[in-house]
Amino acid sequence: MKKFLIATLGAALFLGGCATGSGGENGEKVRLYTSKLSAMAGKKEVYIGHLGVTFITEDKSTSKSSSPMVRHDGPSAQATLTAKLSGVPEATMQAIADETYANLVADLEAKGYTVKNYSDLRAQKPWQKMKTFETPYTPSKVAGFLKKVNTNTVAFAPSNMDLLFDQSKGMDAINNNAKLGEITYALNTPIISADYTVHFAYFDNDSDYTINYGISQTASASVDLGQGIQAVSGSGISILTEGKNPVITLKDPIIVSGVYGRNEDTTSGASKFANSFNSVVSMFGGTKMSSKEISIVAEPEYFKQGVLKALSAANERIVNKLATAQ
């Protein structure tokens, strides 16, 4: 099973390092979720009405353990690691969204599909009644609290396209889907919506691809944060048709391992003091608690290369599966 952040407890807080890759260079083990593909049989013209790339910029994991030597209430420990992504400018993320869109169009056309002009959609009256989001888009803290969405994200649509959906999938999404449905019927052509989520790290011994960016890194003696990029499970496409609406998404993430920046221990002074104080308290039978914060300071071009490797692989698998409906 491929994972996000996993904290393990020992003499120090440790998160597993980068993998060398056991899945080969074709990602054969990546599974897809599909539904209602038969609705696309014989349909070779499509629109792309929406494409969004959401970047996770912060993640956290907590792990607990208790002593196996004590039958009842023995000493225990809790470790928390917060990981953050930095060093990637918005222009790089925008370029990734643009190239992901171009890649999706190229893959569709290579399989015999005609991707029709986006301006046709914008010319339709229902389009004017849809809720769009300015990019880069980050959910507000209030929205995160009320809708339980990750606010440590930033989303981009391709240049000159509207971002139609955010992570909440609330009433705006319901309204936008309804309006896209009206346009589908008016134009008698399926409309594809594509959503991809990118995670900046992974912690496992299994990857689909490995890139040697040429960066060497000496890990901290106390913390080792593995670098790697994921196209997260659930990323993929949904298609509005005049009947059933097909879905193709990643059931497993696509992982590209490789060191694309440097790790910096950015644990605050207050947290370090709390760690020291808690170490003293734990000597008298309390729970030993520790926390660390690590920032991955990325080299933008290497980050972009890794993300595009993951997303292009996702596009290829998704379009290949779509073509089986013909």
N, C-alpha and C positions, 0 to 999 in steps of 0.2 A: 504494500500500500504506500503510495506517495503522500508525503505529508507537508504541512506548512511548518510552523514553529513548534518544536518539541523540546521541553527543558528536561534534563536529567540531573539528578542530584548526586554529588560525591564530594570530594575535597574542594571542588570549585564548581561554579555554574558552567555547564558545558553544553554547547549545541554542535551537532555533528558537522564535519567539514564537507568540502566539495567531493562529489563522486567522480569517478572516472568513466562511469557509464557502463551499464550491463545490458542495455536494450538494443545495442547496435545502432546503426545510423539510419534506421528506417522507422523507428517507433512502432513496430508491429504490435506491441502489447497495448497500445492506446486504444481503448474501446470508445464507441460512440453510442449515444442515446438517439434513437430515431422514432418518429411517430408519423403515421399517415402519409408516407412518401408516395403512395399510389395516386394521390391527388395531383401530382406533378407529371404523371404519364402523358406524353405527347405535347407537353408545354415547353417550348424552346425559347420563348421571349419572356423577359423578366425586367422589373425595375428593382433598383436598390433604393429603398426609401429612407433607410436609416442605417448608419454604422457608427458605433461608439466603441472607443477603447478606454477602459477605466484602469488607471494605475493605482495599485495599493502602495501607500508611501510610509505606512507604519503598521507594525504588528506586535503582538505581545503574547507570551506564553508563561503559564505558571505550572509548576510541578510540585507535588508533595510526596513525602515519604516518612515512614516511621521505622524505628529500630526493630528488626526481626528478633532481637535477642530478648525483648521484654514482652510478656504475655498480655499485659493490659496497657496502662497509660504510660508508655515509655517516651523518651525524647523523640521529637519529630523535627522535620525540616521542610521549609518551603522556599523555593527559588523562583524568581520572576526575571524574565529577560524581555526587554523592550528593544526592538530593532527598528531603525529608521533608514529611509533612503534619502540621500541628498546629492547635490551636484549635477542633477539632470535639469537643464533649463526647459521652460515651456516650449521653446522652439523645437527642441529635440522630440518631445512628446507629440507635438503637432505633426512633425515630419513622419513619425511612426504611424499615426492615424492615416495620413495621406497615402503612404506606401502600402499600408494594409488594405485600403480601399482599392488601389490600383492593382494589387496582387489578386484580390478577390475577383475583380472584373476580368483580369487576364485568365485566371483559372476557369471561370465560367465560359469565356469565349473559346478557350482551348477544348472544352467539352461540347462545343456546338451551340451554346446559348447565345442569344442576342441580348445585350444589356441596353435597354432603351434609355432615352434622354431624361435625366433627372428633372429638367425644367418642365417636362410634361406634368409631373406631379405637383410642382409648385403652382402651376397654372390652374389647378382644380380648386373650386370654391371650398370644399371641405378642408383643404390644407390650411386655409386662412384661419380656421377655427381651432387649430391644434395648439397645444402648449409646447413651446420650444424653450430650450435652455441655452444660455450663453456659455461658450467654451473659452477658457477652461472652466469646467463646472465642478464645484466641491459642495457636497451637501452641508447645510448649516448644522451647527451643534443642536439647535432646537429640533430640526427635522430628524437628526440622528437619535435624539432622545424619544421623540414621539413615534417615529416609524421604525426604530431599531435598525437603522442602516449604518454602515461603516462611514464615518465622516473623515477618516484618514485616507481619502482617495481623491483623485482628480481625473476628470473625464474629458475626452476630446472627440469631436466629430471631424471628418475630413474638411479641409478648407472649402468654403462655399457650399457646405451642406449644413442642415439643421440637426442639432441633437434633440431627438424626440423623446427619449426615455432616460430616467435616472434610476438609481438603485432601489428606490422605494416601491416602484411598480404599483403605485396607488391610483387615485382617481384620474390623474393626468394620463397615466398609461392606458387606462380603460377608455378614456375619451379619445386619445390619439389612435388607438387600435380601431375604434369604431369609425373614425373619419377615414383612416386608411382603407378600411373595409368598403366604405362608400366609393372611394377612388378606384379600388380594385374592380368593383362591379362596373363603374363608369368606363374604365379603360379596357375592361375584359382582359386584364394581364396580371399575373401574380406579382406581388410586391414583397421583396426580401427585406427583413430587418436583421441586422447582424450586431451582436454584442460580444465583446471580448474583455476579460479581466486579466490583468497582468500582475503577478506577484514578483517581488524583487529578490526573494530568497527561497531556499528549500532545505530540508534537513532530513536526509535519507541516504541510502547507499545505491539508489536506483535513478538513472536519468536516461532520457531518450537520445540526447545529443550532448557532446562535449566540445567546447570551443577553447582553444588555447590563445588567449588574447595577448600573451607575452608579458603579463604582469606577474611578478613574483611577490609574495606576501609572507611576512613572518607573523604568525598569530601571537596574540597575547598569551602569557603563561597561564593566565587565569580564565580567559574566555576565548573560545574559538567559534566564530560565527561563520557558517558556511554560506558562500555566495552561489547564486544560481537563479535562473529566471523561469517562471512558469506562465504558460497560458492555462489559466485556472479551469478546473472542471466546471461545466455549465456554460462555458463560452460556446458560441455557435450562432446559428441562424434559425429564425422562424419565418414562415412564408404565408402571407395572406392570399388565399385563392377564393374562387366563387363558391367553394364548398368546404371541404375539410382543410385545415391549416397545418401543413407539415412542419416538423421541427427536427433539426439535427444539431446536437450539441456534444461537447466532449464529456464522456463519462469519466475519463481519467484525465488528469492534467498532462500537458506536454512540457517536459522539463529540459532546459538547456543549462548544463552545469559549466562552470568556468569562473575564474576570478576576474571581474570587470572593474574593480576599484580597490580602495583600501578601507580597512576597518578602523574606526576610531572609538575608543572608550569615552563616551560622553556622559557617564554617570555623574549626576550632580553632587556637589559637596554635601548637601543635606542627606542624600541617599547613602553616601559613603559613611557619614557619621552614624546614620541609623543602623547600617550594617554592623559597624564596630560595636555600638551600644548593644545591639541585639545579641551579638556573639557573647558578650558578658552575661546578659540576662539568661541566655540558653544554658549557661554553665550551672544554673540553679534549677534546671528542670523545665524551662520554658521552651517554646518552639523556636528553633533557629531559623531566622528569616533573612534572606539576602535578595538584593535586586541589582540589576545591571542594565545599562543602556548602551547599545552599540549603534553607531551610525555607519552605514556603508556610503562612503563618498565615491560616487561612480565617475568613471571616465565616460562622458556622454556618448561618444561614438561607439565605444565597446558595448555600453548598455543598449544602444539602438540596434547594434548588430545582433545581440542575443535575443532581444524582444522580437525583431523581425524574423529571426530563425524560428522561434516558437510559433508566432502567429501565421507565418507562411505555411508551416507544417500543418497547423490547424485548418487553414483554408483549403489546402490540398486534400486532406482527408474528408472534409465536409463536402466539397464539390464532387469528389469522386463518388461519395455515397449518394449524393443527389442524382448523379448521372445514372445510377442503377435503376432509377424509377422510370427511365425511358423504355 
